[in-house]
Amino acid sequence: MQKHTGPLVLRMPVFAAIAAIVIVLGIGIYTRGNVADAWHLLRIPSLSPLFADTRGLTHSIDCLLAGQDPYKTGSFDPWHRPLNYPPIWLQLRHLGVTSRSSNLIGTMLAIITAVACLVLFRAKTWPSALIIFFALTSRVTLFAVERGNIDQLIFALLIFGFFWIDRQRAELRSLFSGLLIGLLTVLKIYPVVTAIIFIHRKNGLMKVILTATLSIAALVLTAGRRLPAVFANTPREPDFSFGSFPFFLAVGRHTLHASAPFLISHRAAAPLAAIILASLSLGVALPFSDRLDQFLPRLDFDHARGRLAISGLAIFCFAFIFGASYDYRIMFLLPVVAWLTEDLNNNTSLRALPAAILILLLMWSPFRFSVFHEIPDGLVFVMASIWLGNSIFHHASAAEQSSRLHPEALKSI
């Protein structure tokens, strides 16, 4: 496969995945008569009408236009859900967006996601090609598309943004990266954790704190009093979800049965347990940090694919610790898969293969709440905590040491 490395050939697994999905959906529509039932051929539990999460927004606009508060009532939503998006999304009503726009917006989100994946992924070897194909046809990716979830837009903007920033002058990249993180935080809150990409810079910790603080300030200014409602309206349930709550709940039900009611009644218990698990995992791994490169490729803080992998790991870890997020948010591990396949593209080592397979196991896990489903979830979280934590520690230490040894050389950073 390495003999032909033109841009289109490198993207063949992405084209193949898109074609396979379209063909199966086409067959499903022909045999079953509608798109909602066609999704069942791909083992995706579809809802009717289509693009349920897109409708959560567009029907909330209808609610607002009717003089009601979409954060307090779900009367206009087909499933009676109150809005759990930041209020900036409601400004789309000024562009004429209503519930009648749902199918168009859902389709556009799917197309944008496909284009983003074409930008992100490259395959030069058969192992990387197969991994890319199975990642893009996984249940979490298709679940996001079927639901028309807004995470697709955040995912695409993150990819387009970092690749565009890579083409800008070095002295402007930090500014543009900060603006991108601020914008995405205003749109969906959780991208604030991607500020960790600044940790390798001089005074990196201060830049991370400053970027995160300004991003949260922008969110508060645009969301204001609606923020508590956004959090309160966000579902916390084990079905179709990943994170510390379903993980520890499943483990508890099969080990310490008394822990299940405690986790349900104490909202902070699962996130606290996840933080302890991450800290213990990193603490055990740090003495062996010099050997980590034998199993995982070192993360790159200076280029687009590396920063996207770091952002994906940060978002996944944050979502896991937060408690429970719907499975489509696992799609932010796609940039991590892309980074692993870039290592496989070198054709010099298969060290990235076990991590890629573990992520694929999580992406392909069935839609049911069970301890067997949660095991890949917990293992990926432990791996991500060690990988990301070790890289942050390594780069922060290196930046601090360089600033002491060569202060003049870092003035331009």
GILIN-V595828 format. One record per backbone hydrogen bond with DSSP energy under -0.5 kcal/mol. CO is the residue of the C=O (numbers start at 0). NH is the residue of the N-H. E is the energy in kcal/mol with one decimal. If there is no record, write none. Layout:
CO:NH:E
CO:NH:E
This chain:
0:3:-1.0
2:4:-0.6
5:9:-2.4
6:10:-0.8
7:10:-0.5
8:11:-1.5
9:122:-1.8
10:13:-0.7
10:14:-2.2
11:15:-3.0
12:16:-2.2
13:17:-2.6
14:18:-2.6
15:19:-2.5
16:20:-2.3
17:21:-2.5
18:22:-2.6
19:23:-2.4
20:24:-2.4
21:25:-2.5
22:26:-2.6
23:27:-2.4
24:28:-2.7
25:29:-2.1
26:30:-2.6
27:31:-2.7
28:32:-1.8
33:37:-1.4
34:38:-1.7
36:39:-1.1
37:40:-1.6
38:41:-1.2
38:43:-1.9
39:42:-1.5
42:44:-0.5
43:45:-1.4
50:54:-2.1
51:55:-1.1
52:56:-0.8
53:56:-0.9
53:57:-2.6
54:58:-2.5
56:60:-1.7
57:61:-1.6
58:62:-2.0
59:63:-2.4
60:64:-2.7
61:65:-1.4
62:67:-2.4
63:66:-1.8
67:69:-0.7
68:71:-1.6
68:72:-1.7
69:82:-2.7
73:76:-0.9
76:79:-1.9
85:88:-1.8
86:89:-1.3
87:90:-1.3
88:91:-1.7
89:92:-1.6
90:93:-2.0
91:94:-1.7
91:96:-1.8
92:95:-1.4
97:100:-2.0
98:101:-1.5
100:104:-2.7
101:105:-2.8
102:106:-2.2
103:107:-2.4
104:108:-2.4
105:109:-1.7
106:110:-2.1
107:111:-2.6
108:112:-2.2
109:113:-2.0
110:114:-2.3
111:115:-2.4
112:116:-2.1
113:117:-1.7
114:118:-1.7
115:119:-2.2
116:120:-2.5
124:128:-2.1
125:129:-2.5
126:130:-2.1
127:131:-2.3
128:132:-2.3
129:133:-2.4
130:134:-2.0
131:135:-2.2
132:136:-1.4
134:137:-0.9
137:141:-2.1
138:142:-2.4
139:143:-1.7
140:144:-1.6
141:145:-3.0
142:146:-2.2
143:147:-0.9
143:148:-2.1
145:50:-1.1
146:52:-2.0
146:53:-1.3
148:151:-1.6
149:152:-1.1
149:153:-1.6
150:154:-2.8
151:155:-2.4
152:156:-2.9
153:157:-2.2
154:158:-1.8
155:159:-3.1
156:160:-2.5
157:161:-2.1
158:162:-2.1
159:163:-2.1
160:164:-2.6
161:165:-1.8
162:166:-0.5
163:166:-1.3
164:167:-1.8
168:171:-1.8
168:172:-0.8
169:172:-0.8
169:173:-0.6
171:175:-2.5
172:176:-2.6
173:177:-2.4
174:178:-2.2
175:179:-2.4
176:180:-2.4
177:181:-2.3
178:182:-2.4
179:183:-2.5
180:184:-2.1
181:185:-2.0
182:186:-1.6
183:187:-2.2
184:188:-2.7
187:189:-2.7
188:191:-1.8
189:192:-1.8
190:193:-1.9
191:194:-1.6
192:195:-1.5
193:196:-1.9
194:197:-1.9
195:198:-1.8
196:199:-0.5
197:200:-1.7
200:203:-1.5
202:206:-1.9
203:207:-2.4
204:208:-2.5
205:209:-2.7
206:210:-2.6
207:211:-2.5
208:212:-2.7
209:213:-2.6
210:214:-2.2
211:215:-2.5
212:216:-2.4
213:217:-2.2
214:218:-2.0
215:219:-2.8
216:220:-2.4
217:221:-1.9
218:222:-2.9
219:223:-2.4
222:225:-2.1
223:226:-1.6
225:229:-2.1
226:230:-2.1
227:231:-2.5
228:232:-2.5
230:233:-0.9
232:234:-0.5
237:240:-1.4
239:326:-2.6
241:324:-2.4
242:246:-2.1
243:247:-2.6
244:248:-2.0
245:249:-2.3
246:250:-2.4
247:251:-2.5
248:252:-2.1
249:253:-0.9
250:253:-0.6
250:254:-0.6
251:254:-0.8
254:256:-1.0
255:258:-1.9
256:259:-0.8
256:260:-0.5
257:261:-0.9
258:262:-2.5
259:263:-2.0
260:264:-2.2
261:265:-1.9
264:266:-0.7
265:268:-1.5
265:269:-0.5
266:270:-0.6
267:271:-2.1
268:272:-2.4
269:273:-2.3
270:274:-2.2
271:275:-2.2
272:276:-2.5
273:277:-2.6
274:278:-2.4
275:279:-2.7
276:280:-2.3
277:281:-2.5
278:282:-2.6
279:283:-2.3
280:284:-1.8
281:285:-2.5
282:286:-0.6
284:287:-1.8
285:288:-2.1
287:290:-1.8
287:291:-0.5
288:291:-1.0
290:293:-1.8
291:294:-2.1
291:295:-2.3
298:300:-0.6
302:306:-2.8
303:307:-2.6
304:308:-2.1
305:309:-2.3
306:310:-2.5
307:311:-2.7
308:312:-2.4
309:313:-2.4
310:314:-2.7
311:315:-2.4
312:316:-2.6
313:317:-2.5
314:318:-2.8
315:319:-2.6
316:320:-2.6
317:321:-2.6
318:322:-0.9
319:243:-3.1
319:322:-0.7
322:244:-2.9
322:245:-0.6
324:241:-2.5
325:328:-2.2
326:329:-2.0
327:330:-1.7
328:331:-1.7
329:332:-2.4
330:333:-2.0
332:336:-2.4
333:337:-2.5
334:338:-1.9
335:339:-2.2
336:340:-2.5
337:341:-1.8
338:342:-1.4
339:343:-1.8
340:344:-2.0
341:345:-0.6
342:345:-0.9
343:346:-1.6
349:352:-1.5
349:353:-0.5
351:355:-2.1
352:356:-2.5
353:357:-2.3
354:358:-2.1
355:359:-2.2
356:360:-2.4
357:361:-1.6
358:362:-2.5
359:363:-2.1
361:364:-0.9
362:138:-0.7
362:139:-1.0
365:367:-2.0
367:369:-0.8
369:373:-1.7
370:374:-1.3
371:375:-0.6
372:376:-0.7
373:377:-2.6
374:378:-2.5
375:379:-2.7
376:380:-1.9
377:381:-2.3
378:382:-2.6
379:383:-3.0
380:384:-2.5
381:385:-2.3
382:386:-2.9
383:387:-2.8
384:388:-2.2
385:389:-2.4
386:390:-1.8
387:391:-2.5
388:392:-2.5
389:393:-2.6
390:394:-2.8
391:395:-2.7
392:396:-2.1
393:397:-2.2
394:398:-2.6
395:399:-2.1
396:400:-2.3
397:401:-2.5
398:402:-2.2
399:403:-1.2
400:404:-2.0
401:405:-3.3
405:409:-0.8
406:409:-0.6
407:410:-1.2
409:412:-1.3
